[in-house]
């Protein structure tokens, strides 16, 4: 009893803070947790007129149909291809550019370069898609003009499946590489200067210092970032593939998010579309937990 | 002596490579501007690279004369202003309350928020909720359902936690309420992080295409990105746009398209340099300690 009253008295002290949390609670319940309950329609024959609660249950019918669907597996495959291809290029490149920026001695040059590199991050995908046409079009794209001037045949960046993957990766790397350096640069400022001085006095070359001091000191950030990115392999934004893609490359540009959109919104198959989302969420959580276990196994901090 | 010289050569090469990377990052922007301001003979002959040829601003005159663009601009401005204000208030409230260490229930509440990062209802269940609240085809649907970004919440909470505690403690002893402390002490010290997170929200609202695609039906409520998409990729400009005949239309369209891109991106490019000095620091603080 007394403890309870004490707790209540303590909570009264914090009444303003709880008051601030009321709208937050309402927001999360309405827009995040009620939709979470809404995933039950993946196990229901959803009927628009009956709504989420009253629609009849149908067990795993929707999932069985989904897993037997070729298009679904194509979307899964394409999602993994695009994500892995992007990761393969952007991950090492981001680290390299961070290390290069870290070496710059002139503060002005560093600041200007950083500002320019961050800029594409703030541009919408619609604009990036418009720019990609300028750059990659077969008839008058900047890159193909250079290619043709060098005596080669124009490359079908936007209309050939394989080349389109390259285009997608380039657009993503262009947009996010600068922004990605922020976290590494932050980690690099934390490296102990005295280590460098000691190594310098011992006659270590610049390259040796990079390999034996710099990289080990940001190793944990690198591992954490890698795990975070791998655990997002099944998640892909809808805007990039939808806007850069076109009808000709639908074979590679149709990913989970665009497929979910087409089925759910354009064809109004709510249950099917929700089932895909649930599949994705569950997959993500499993990979995240595994990645976290793995990180702890190799002696790094976990991420959960 | 030799090592010193070697080092500086390495530094110069490093600088040159970074300069090239920077140029590659900037080139598409310059290309857009160059196209939008070039005469159509230059555009047609494919001579335009990163500076305008036969400079003129006809494309801008045309695009700014279109009501569609102004309507879209207005819708997006409303969403960006209201959305950023709401997002900032909610994020500050959440981040500040949950940065107070001995608030009973703090842990549970934090988990309640963080959990949404890993598991979500997904596109359709959210769509159903938004629709059943009567927000379908309203501008409200473009900011209310995504008002709080968990990442931004984490960054801001980390910032608040790292503020010196002594000031707030002194105020508590003087009998100030938490509301007073937030507004009189914490917020004035938090201008950099508020500017940073505000910029993130504003840019996200300005740039969002998907939410508008999902929730907006009436053309007069089209946001800028939605309008841009239909102008650039669905050939709206060809039908209703330039009154130049034949081949001129086609070329004019390219300049017109690029002028549209430039106009719609301009607001971001204008605020970017002013807020840039804040956000690098702000994000660094948040990401290292978070």
Interface residues (C-beta under 8 A of the other chain):
Chain A: X7 X10 X11 X14 X16 X17 X18 X20 X21 X23 X24 X25 X27 X28 X30 X31 X32 X33 X34 X35 X36 X37 X38 X39 X41 X51 X52 X97 X100 X101 X103 X104 X105 X106 X109 X112 X113 X114 X115 X116 X117 X118 X119 X120 X122 X123 X124 X125 X126 X127 X129 X130 X131 X134 X135 X140 X142 X145 X174 X178 X182 X183 X185 X186 X187 X189 X190 X205 X206 X237 X238 X239 X243 X257 X260 X261 X264 X265 X270 X273 X274 X276 X277 X278 X280 X281 X284 X285 X288
Chain B: X3 X7 X10 X11 X14 X15 X17 X18 X19 X21 X22 X24 X25 X26 X27 X28 X29 X31 X32 X35 X46 X49 X90 X93 X94 X96 X97 X98 X100 X103 X104 X109 X112 X113 X116 X118 X119 X120 X121 X122 X123 X124 X125 X126 X127 X128 X129 X130 X132 X133 X144 X145 X146 X147 X148 X177 X178 X179 X203 X206 X207 X208 X209 X210 X214 X225 X228 X229 X232 X233 X257 X258 X261 X264 X265 X268 X272 X273 X276 X280 X283 X284 X287 X288
